Amino acid sequence: MNSVVSLDADSFRITFSPLTTRGTYTAAIGPNISDTLGRRMDQDKDGTAGEATDDQFRKSLAYINANVIFSAATTISETNTAFDGKDLLIDGATVAIDGPHSFNSVHVVNGGKLTHTALTTTTTHKLSLTVSQQVIIDASSSIDVTGK
C-alpha cells in the first residue's frame, strides 16, 4: 500500500503499487479500525467486534495482462498462427484451439471454456498447447476435451 487519503468523513482512497505479476490478489481491511466512538469493526455482525478473521473486509481481484481477448465463440485452426506467442484471455466464451500452438499465457475466466473441435471420421483435432508463463483458470471456467 502506498497511501491512504481521506476523501470525506466516510470515504478513503487507498493507493497500491501497480500490479506486474498475473494472478489473484486479495486486500483485507480491519479488524483494528474504529469509529469516532472507539468501536471496532464487526464485519460479520455477530456482536463481537475486532475478531481477527471474521471482522475483516476482504476483496479479491484477478490481474490479467492480455493482448488478445476472446469474448465470443472462436476457433483457432491448426494452421492459424496469428495468436501464437500472445497472452490470451478467454472471457465468458468458448474457444476451440486445434493442434499445436504456443502462447505466452492463457487465462480463462467468467465461465469461459477452452476446448478443441470434435473429431470427425476424416479429421483428428487435439488440444496441444505450449505455454511459457501462466495458465490461469478461475473457478467458473474450464478446459474441456471430454467426448471429443
N, CA, C and O of each residue as an XYZ file, in Angstrom:
592
protein
N       0.845     -1.160      0.000
C       0.000      0.000      0.000
C       0.896      1.230      0.000
O       1.846      1.322      0.778
N       0.583      2.168     -0.877
C       1.388      3.382     -0.965
C       0.831      4.531     -0.136
O       1.588      5.265      0.500
N      -0.510      4.691     -0.139
C      -1.068      5.811      0.621
C      -2.544      5.599      0.909
O      -3.230      4.838      0.226
N      -3.019      6.300      1.948
C      -4.430      6.354      2.296
C      -4.787      7.834      2.391
O      -4.177      8.582      3.155
N      -5.790      8.251      1.601
C      -6.202      9.647      1.584
C      -7.673      9.714      1.965
O      -8.505      9.011      1.391
N      -7.988     10.563      2.935
C      -9.377     10.762      3.337
C     -10.080     11.615      2.290
O      -9.633     12.717      1.973
N     -11.196     11.093      1.750
C     -11.980     11.844      0.767
C     -13.080     12.643      1.448
O     -13.387     13.764      1.043
N     -13.673     12.058      2.489
C     -14.659     12.735      3.337
C     -14.755     11.925      4.624
O     -13.919     11.055      4.867
N     -15.758     12.196      5.449
C     -15.848     11.543      6.760
C     -15.979     10.028      6.673
O     -15.575      9.324      7.599
N     -16.539      9.509      5.571
C     -16.796      8.072      5.444
C     -16.042      7.391      4.307
O     -16.193      6.184      4.119
N     -15.239      8.121      3.547
C     -14.599      7.549      2.356
C     -13.103      7.826      2.339
O     -12.641      8.913      2.686
N     -12.359      6.799      1.920
C     -10.913      6.911      1.823
C     -10.473      6.325      0.496
O     -11.107      5.407     -0.023
N      -9.396      6.849     -0.052
C      -8.802      6.280     -1.261
C      -7.486      5.633     -0.860
O      -6.605      6.281     -0.295
N      -7.366      4.336     -1.162
C      -6.160      3.576     -0.862
C      -5.439      3.342     -2.181
O      -6.031      2.834     -3.133
N      -4.174      3.706     -2.239
C      -3.386      3.563     -3.455
C      -2.347      2.470     -3.259
O      -1.650      2.434     -2.245
N      -2.249      1.575     -4.247
C      -1.282      0.482     -4.228
C      -0.299      0.650     -5.375
O      -0.588      1.345     -6.349
N       0.835      0.031     -5.263
C       1.782     -0.008     -6.376
C       1.144     -0.745     -7.542
O       0.317     -1.631     -7.326
N       1.507     -0.403     -8.772
C       0.941     -1.114     -9.924
C       1.248     -2.608     -9.866
O       2.333     -3.018     -9.453
N       0.273     -3.412    -10.286
C       0.473     -4.860    -10.335
C       1.321     -5.199    -11.549
O       1.135     -4.618    -12.618
N       2.237     -6.122    -11.395
C       3.094     -6.525    -12.504
C       3.088     -8.033    -12.722
O       3.543     -8.510    -13.761
N       2.576     -8.787    -11.750
C       2.551    -10.247    -11.854
C       1.112    -10.711    -11.932
O       0.293    -10.359    -11.083
N       0.795    -11.513    -12.963
C      -0.557    -12.030    -13.124
C      -0.939    -12.899    -11.935
O      -0.090    -13.541    -11.317
N      -2.231    -12.907    -11.626
C      -2.714    -13.765    -10.557
C      -3.851    -13.125     -9.800
O      -4.355    -12.070    -10.186
N      -4.256    -13.772     -8.712
C      -5.337    -13.279     -7.877
C      -4.744    -12.590     -6.658
O      -3.856    -13.124     -5.992
N      -5.245    -11.406     -6.382
C      -4.803    -10.609     -5.245
C      -5.981    -10.391     -4.311
O      -7.117    -10.241     -4.761
N      -5.711    -10.375     -3.012
C      -6.753    -10.130     -2.017
C      -6.307     -9.004     -1.103
O      -5.187     -9.001     -0.592
N      -7.208     -8.044     -0.905
C      -6.972     -6.972      0.059
C      -7.846     -7.241      1.277
O      -9.024     -7.572      1.139
N      -7.277     -7.103      2.456
C      -8.019     -7.273      3.710
C      -7.913     -5.975      4.500
O      -6.821     -5.441      4.691
N      -9.054     -5.476      4.954
C      -9.100     -4.252      5.743
C      -9.712     -4.588      7.099
O     -10.794     -5.170      7.172
N      -9.024     -4.224      8.155
C      -9.539     -4.457      9.503
C      -8.869     -5.640     10.149
O      -7.959     -6.228      9.564
N      -9.290     -6.004     11.331
C     -10.447     -5.508     12.073
C     -10.129     -4.349     13.022
O     -11.025     -3.821     13.680
N      -8.870     -3.958     13.090
C      -8.497     -2.927     14.060
C      -8.736     -1.522     13.521
O      -7.843     -0.675     13.534
N      -9.945     -1.294     13.053
C     -10.383      0.012     12.595
C     -11.559      0.402     13.473
O     -12.509     -0.364     13.632
N     -11.489      1.596     14.042
C     -12.525      2.048     14.985
C     -13.244      3.277     14.444
O     -12.675      4.070     13.694
N     -14.511      3.418     14.843
C     -15.243      4.637     14.510
C     -14.860      5.732     15.506
O     -14.000      5.517     16.360
N     -15.482      6.883     15.404
C     -15.114      8.011     16.268
C     -15.427      7.760     17.740
O     -14.916      8.470     18.606
N     -16.257      6.763     18.036
C     -16.559      6.405     19.425
C     -15.665      5.282     19.944
O     -15.811      4.839     21.083
N     -14.724      4.817     19.087
C     -13.800      3.768     19.501
C     -14.299      2.353     19.282
O     -13.652      1.399     19.714
N     -15.440      2.198     18.616
C     -15.976      0.848     18.349
C     -15.253      0.253     17.144
O     -15.153      0.871     16.084
N     -14.748     -0.974     17.341
C     -14.040     -1.647     16.247
C     -15.013     -2.316     15.292
O     -16.197     -2.463     15.595
N     -14.500     -2.718     14.134
C     -15.305     -3.348     13.087
C     -15.983     -4.617     13.593
O     -15.403     -5.375     14.371
N     -17.206     -4.838     13.146
C     -17.935     -6.091     13.375
C     -18.487     -6.510     12.016
O     -19.701     -6.542     11.810
N     -17.571     -6.835     11.082
C     -17.921     -7.104      9.686
C     -18.943     -8.232      9.546
O     -19.812     -8.166      8.677
N     -18.855     -9.274     10.391
C     -19.797    -10.393     10.295
C     -21.059    -10.165     11.126
O     -21.947    -11.017     11.146
N     -21.144     -9.034     11.805
C     -22.343     -8.610     12.544
C     -22.817     -9.643     13.569
O     -24.014     -9.882     13.724
N     -21.840    -10.257     14.273
C     -22.214    -11.230     15.294
C     -22.191    -10.639     16.701
O     -22.392    -11.356     17.682
N     -21.943     -9.328     16.802
C     -21.924     -8.666     18.102
C     -20.576     -8.678     18.792
O     -20.414     -8.048     19.837
N     -19.593     -9.389     18.223
C     -18.248     -9.409     18.778
C     -17.333     -8.679     17.806
O     -17.011     -9.195     16.735
N     -16.921     -7.486     18.184
C     -16.109     -6.651     17.301
C     -14.634     -7.018     17.388
O     -14.161     -7.499     18.418
N     -13.919     -6.788     16.304
C     -12.473     -6.921     16.288
C     -11.940     -8.327     16.173
O     -10.766     -8.551     16.468
N     -12.760     -9.303     15.751
C     -12.268    -10.675     15.590
C     -11.263    -10.704     14.430
O     -11.485    -10.096     13.383
N     -10.169    -11.415     14.637
C      -9.038    -11.363     13.710
C      -9.406    -11.663     12.257
O      -8.962    -10.937     11.367
N     -10.184    -12.683     11.983
C     -10.511    -13.006     10.593
C     -11.962    -12.713     10.245
O     -12.252    -12.325      9.114
N     -12.873    -12.888     11.185
C     -14.301    -12.695     10.889
C     -14.675    -11.240     10.671
O     -15.670    -10.954     10.005
N     -13.902    -10.320     11.215
C     -14.263     -8.916     11.122
C     -13.363     -8.131     10.172
O     -13.183     -6.924     10.333
N     -12.813     -8.804      9.207
C     -12.073     -8.139      8.139
C     -12.981     -8.010      6.927
O     -13.765     -8.910      6.626
N     -12.869     -6.887      6.238
C     -13.481     -6.770      4.913
C     -12.444     -7.282      3.933
O     -11.306     -6.814      3.931
N     -12.831     -8.247      3.092
C     -11.896     -8.848      2.127
C     -12.459     -8.709      0.730
O     -13.655     -8.899      0.508
N     -11.598     -8.378     -0.204
C     -11.988     -8.279     -1.610
C     -10.857     -8.813     -2.465
O      -9.694     -8.461     -2.267
N     -11.207     -9.669     -3.422
C     -10.200    -10.243     -4.320
C     -10.405     -9.716     -5.729
O     -11.511     -9.348     -6.124
N      -9.312     -9.690     -6.475
C      -9.376     -9.349     -7.888
C      -8.336    -10.163     -8.630
O      -7.320    -10.569     -8.066
N      -8.603    -10.390     -9.883
C      -7.647    -11.103    -10.724
C      -6.990    -10.101    -11.655
O      -7.670     -9.358    -12.362
N      -5.662    -10.084    -11.651
C      -4.917     -9.224    -12.559
C      -4.539    -10.062    -13.769
O      -3.811    -11.049    -13.660
N      -5.044     -9.652    -14.916
C      -4.785    -10.370    -16.165
C      -4.187     -9.377    -17.153
O      -4.731     -8.293    -17.365
N      -3.088     -9.749    -17.742
C      -2.448     -8.918    -18.754
C      -2.544     -9.693    -20.061
O      -1.832    -10.678    -20.256
N      -3.429     -9.247    -20.962
C      -3.650     -9.988    -22.207
C      -3.605     -9.036    -23.392
O      -4.061     -7.896    -23.307
N      -3.051     -9.517    -24.493
C      -3.084     -8.719    -25.720
C      -4.037     -9.305    -26.758
O      -4.172     -8.764    -27.856
N      -4.701    -10.415    -26.410
C      -5.774    -10.970    -27.242
C      -6.909    -11.358    -26.292
O      -6.708    -12.132    -25.357
N      -8.099    -10.815    -26.539
C      -9.260    -11.091    -25.685
C     -10.358    -11.713    -26.529
O     -10.789    -11.145    -27.532
N     -10.808    -12.901    -26.102
C     -11.922    -13.578    -26.760
C     -13.147    -13.475    -25.854
O     -13.140    -13.994    -24.737
N     -14.192    -12.812    -26.329
C     -15.439    -12.718    -25.570
C     -16.604    -13.292    -26.364
O     -17.758    -13.168    -25.956
N     -16.307    -13.912    -27.484
C     -17.309    -14.602    -28.305
C     -16.685    -15.919    -28.782
O     -15.464    -16.050    -28.859
N     -17.539    -16.878    -29.095
C     -17.057    -18.196    -29.537
C     -16.093    -18.038    -30.713
O     -16.364    -17.306    -31.665
N     -14.966    -18.740    -30.625
C     -13.909    -18.629    -31.631
C     -13.250    -19.987    -31.811
O     -13.145    -20.766    -30.863
N     -12.808    -20.267    -33.027
C     -11.993    -21.449    -33.288
C     -10.675    -20.996    -33.900
O     -10.653    -20.216    -34.852
N      -9.573    -21.497    -33.337
C      -8.244    -21.259    -33.890
C      -7.809    -22.575    -34.522
O      -7.591    -23.565    -33.824
N      -7.687    -22.580    -35.831
C      -7.375    -23.823    -36.553
C      -5.905    -24.193    -36.394
O      -5.097    -23.410    -35.894
N      -5.580    -25.408    -36.835
C      -4.205    -25.898    -36.782
C      -3.255    -24.975    -37.536
O      -2.100    -24.833    -37.134
N      -3.702    -24.353    -38.603
C      -2.825    -23.534    -39.452
C      -2.830    -22.051    -39.106
O      -2.069    -21.283    -39.695
N      -3.661    -21.634    -38.173
C      -3.759    -20.225    -37.801
C      -2.752    -19.926    -36.686
O      -2.982    -20.274    -35.528
N      -1.639    -19.281    -37.039
C      -0.601    -18.968    -36.055
C      -0.641    -17.498    -35.622
O       0.290    -17.019    -34.974
N      -1.699    -16.791    -35.973
C      -1.804    -15.357    -35.670
C      -1.744    -15.064    -34.170
O      -1.341    -13.970    -33.776
N      -2.137    -16.018    -33.332
C      -2.190    -15.785    -31.887
C      -1.007    -16.392    -31.146
O      -0.858    -16.179    -29.943
N      -0.170    -17.141    -31.842
C       0.977    -17.774    -31.194
C       1.897    -16.699    -30.606
O       2.122    -15.653    -31.216
N       2.423    -16.977    -29.410
C       3.293    -16.042    -28.713
C       2.550    -14.959    -27.944
O       3.185    -14.120    -27.305
N       1.229    -14.958    -27.989
C       0.418    -13.911    -27.359
C      -0.035    -14.325    -25.958
O       0.107    -15.478    -25.550
N      -0.588    -13.337    -25.230
C      -1.236    -13.549    -23.946
C      -2.737    -13.567    -24.206
O      -3.319    -12.537    -24.544
N      -3.375    -14.744    -24.050
C      -4.787    -14.901    -24.378
C      -5.660    -14.767    -23.137
O      -5.321    -15.275    -22.068
N      -6.782    -14.082    -23.292
C      -7.827    -14.036    -22.279
C      -9.095    -14.569    -22.914
O      -9.573    -14.022    -23.908
N      -9.646    -15.638    -22.344
C     -10.928    -16.192    -22.767
C     -11.927    -15.787    -21.704
O     -11.932    -16.337    -20.603
N     -12.776    -14.822    -22.033
C     -13.660    -14.180    -21.070
C     -15.118    -14.530    -21.356
O     -15.776    -13.873    -22.164
N     -15.619    -15.579    -20.681
C     -17.027    -15.957    -20.806
C     -17.402    -16.550    -22.148
O     -18.584    -16.592    -22.489
N     -16.442    -17.005    -22.910
C     -16.699    -17.555    -24.241
C     -16.094    -18.952    -24.336
O     -15.292    -19.353    -23.493
N     -16.493    -19.691    -25.383
C     -15.876    -20.980    -25.678
C     -14.913    -20.788    -26.833
O     -15.295    -20.318    -27.904
N     -13.665    -21.154    -26.606
C     -12.640    -21.039    -27.638
C     -12.068    -22.427    -27.900
O     -11.554    -23.088    -26.998
N     -12.172    -22.847    -29.150
C     -11.601    -24.125    -29.579
C     -10.252    -23.843    -30.227
O     -10.149    -23.045    -31.159
N      -9.223    -24.510    -29.718
C      -7.885    -24.368    -30.284
C      -7.466    -25.740    -30.779
O      -7.305    -26.672    -29.992
N      -7.293    -25.855    -32.072
C      -6.958    -27.136    -32.693
C      -5.468    -27.209    -32.995
O      -4.879    -26.272    -33.534
N      -4.874    -28.339    -32.636
C      -3.483    -28.604    -32.973
C      -2.491    -27.903    -32.082
O      -2.860    -27.272    -31.092
N      -1.216    -28.020    -32.441
C      -0.157    -27.449    -31.614
C      -0.062    -25.925    -31.779
O      -0.013    -25.405    -32.894
N      -0.038    -25.233    -30.639
C       0.139    -23.775    -30.610
C       0.960    -23.427    -29.382
O       0.933    -24.142    -28.381
N       1.693    -22.317    -29.465
C       2.487    -21.822    -28.345
C       2.009    -20.430    -27.972
O       1.895    -19.552    -28.827
N       1.728    -20.233    -26.683
C       1.269    -18.946    -26.185
C       2.142    -18.507    -25.024
O       2.791    -19.328    -24.375
N       2.155    -17.215    -24.770
C       2.855    -16.696    -23.609
C       2.080    -17.026    -22.339
O       2.653    -17.521    -21.368
N       0.757    -16.747    -22.344
C      -0.095    -17.094    -21.209
C      -1.515    -17.309    -21.700
O      -1.906    -16.812    -22.755
N      -2.286    -18.065    -20.912
C      -3.694    -18.319    -21.211
C      -4.483    -18.138    -19.928
O      -4.168    -18.743    -18.904
N      -5.512    -17.301    -19.987
C      -6.380    -17.033    -18.839
C      -7.805    -17.315    -19.268
O      -8.257    -16.812    -20.296
N      -8.521    -18.118    -18.486
C      -9.908    -18.464    -18.793
C     -10.744    -18.041    -17.588
O     -10.553    -18.552    -16.484
N     -11.680    -17.096    -17.803
C     -12.424    -16.507    -16.694
C     -13.903    -16.348    -17.052
O     -14.295    -16.443    -18.214
N     -14.709    -16.103    -16.017
C     -16.132    -15.760    -16.164
C     -16.927    -16.799    -16.955
O     -17.712    -16.452    -17.838
N     -16.716    -18.072    -16.631
C     -17.450    -19.142    -17.303
C     -16.907    -19.502    -18.673
O     -17.583    -20.172    -19.454
N     -15.705    -19.067    -18.967
C     -15.087    -19.386    -20.256
C     -14.716    -20.857    -20.348
O     -14.572    -21.546    -19.338
N     -14.565    -21.325    -21.588
C     -14.181    -22.723    -21.796
C     -13.143    -22.796    -22.902
O     -13.315    -22.211    -23.971
N     -12.064    -23.521    -22.634
C     -11.033    -23.820    -23.615
C     -11.217    -25.271    -24.025
O     -11.287    -26.158    -23.175
N     -11.296    -25.510    -25.322
C     -11.557    -26.861    -25.821
C     -10.895    -27.013    -27.194
O     -10.085    -26.177    -27.594
N     -11.242    -28.074    -27.904
C     -10.849    -28.222    -29.312
C     -12.052    -28.725    -30.082
O     -13.042    -29.158    -29.493
N     -11.962    -28.665    -31.396
C     -13.053    -29.102    -32.256
C     -13.210    -30.620    -32.152
O     -12.230    -31.346    -31.984
N     -14.443    -31.083    -32.253
C     -14.719    -32.522    -32.171
C     -14.087    -33.267    -33.347
O     -13.929    -32.733    -34.445
N     -13.738    -34.505    -33.072
C     -13.197    -35.379    -34.122
C     -14.264    -35.673    -35.162
O     -15.457    -35.686    -34.860
N     -13.821    -35.908    -36.386
C     -14.734    -36.374    -37.431
C     -14.173    -37.688    -37.962
O     -13.109    -38.135    -37.534
N     -14.885    -38.296    -38.881
C     -14.393    -39.559    -39.448
C     -13.148    -39.347    -40.296
O     -12.422    -40.303    -40.567
N     -12.885    -38.109    -40.723
C     -11.723    -37.843    -41.578
C     -10.664    -36.949    -40.931
O      -9.547    -36.857    -41.440
N     -10.993    -36.294    -39.823
C     -10.055    -35.342    -39.223
C      -9.947    -35.561    -37.721
O     -10.952    -35.698    -37.024
N      -8.715    -35.590    -37.236
C      -8.462    -35.678    -35.810
C      -7.978    -34.323    -35.326
O      -6.962    -33.813    -35.800
N      -8.700    -33.746    -34.389
C      -8.288    -32.488    -33.765
C      -7.851    -32.797    -32.342
O      -8.378    -33.707    -31.702
N      -6.882    -32.030    -31.855
C      -6.478    -32.186    -30.469
C      -6.009    -30.846    -29.938
O      -5.614    -29.963    -30.699
N      -6.057    -30.707    -28.624
C      -5.572    -29.526    -27.937
C      -4.139    -29.815    -27.520
O      -3.898    -30.684    -26.682
N      -3.188    -29.092    -28.097
C      -1.775    -29.320    -27.813
C      -1.108    -27.961    -27.646
O      -0.693    -27.339    -28.624
N      -1.007    -27.501    -26.387
C      -0.513    -26.158    -26.122
C       0.830    -26.175    -25.411
O       1.096    -27.033    -24.570
N       1.655    -25.227    -25.759
C       2.864    -24.916    -25.009
C       2.668    -23.498    -24.498
O       2.443    -22.576    -25.282
N       2.755    -23.322    -23.172
C       2.546    -22.008    -22.557
C       3.802    -21.659    -21.767
O       4.191    -22.395    -20.860
N       4.434    -20.541    -22.106
C       5.712    -20.198    -21.477
C       5.568    -19.568    -20.092
O       6.497    -19.638    -19.287
N       4.415    -18.951    -19.800
C       4.233    -18.362    -18.474
C       3.098    -19.068    -17.738
O       3.263    -20.218    -17.331
N       1.944    -18.408    -17.555
C       0.892    -18.985    -16.732
C      -0.308    -19.455    -17.545
O      -0.630    -18.921    -18.606
N      -0.957    -20.488    -16.992
C      -2.310    -20.875    -17.378
C      -3.141    -20.655    -16.121
O      -2.899    -21.289    -15.094
N      -4.121    -19.755    -16.201
C      -4.962    -19.446    -15.050
C      -6.403    -19.716    -15.441
O      -6.906    -19.149    -16.411
N      -7.069    -20.583    -14.685
C      -8.464    -20.926    -14.920
C      -9.223    -20.585    -13.649
O      -8.933    -21.147    -12.593
N     -10.198    -19.669    -13.726
C     -10.935    -19.353    -12.499
C     -11.947    -20.457    -12.202
O     -12.171    -21.340    -13.031
N     -12.551    -20.405    -11.028
C     -13.420    -21.466    -10.545
C     -14.670    -21.669    -11.402
O     -15.259    -22.749    -11.366
N     -15.087    -20.673    -12.164
C     -16.289    -20.803    -13.001
C     -15.972    -21.272    -14.412
O     -16.887    -21.424    -15.221
N     -14.721    -21.504    -14.727
C     -14.294    -21.793    -16.104
C     -13.664    -23.175    -16.198
O     -13.483    -23.856    -15.189
N     -13.325    -23.590    -17.443
C     -12.799    -24.950    -17.589
C     -11.989    -25.120    -18.864
O     -12.096    -24.347    -19.816
N     -11.172    -26.173    -18.838
C     -10.579    -26.762    -20.048
C     -11.329    -28.062    -20.213
O     -11.278    -28.927    -19.339
N     -12.028    -28.210    -21.332
C     -12.916    -29.364    -21.504
C     -12.676    -30.031    -22.852
O     -12.963    -29.451    -23.899
N     -12.155    -31.240    -22.822
C     -11.962    -32.009    -24.050
C     -12.696    -33.343    -23.965
O     -12.367    -34.274    -24.701
N     -13.685    -33.450    -23.079
C     -14.448    -34.684    -22.947
C     -15.313    -34.922    -24.175
O     -15.878    -33.990    -24.747
N     -15.405    -36.172    -24.565
C     -16.266    -36.549    -25.699
C     -15.805    -36.011    -27.025
O     -16.593    -35.961    -27.969
N     -14.560    -35.606    -27.134
C     -14.074    -35.011    -28.371
C     -13.307    -36.040    -29.176
O     -12.813    -35.731    -30.261
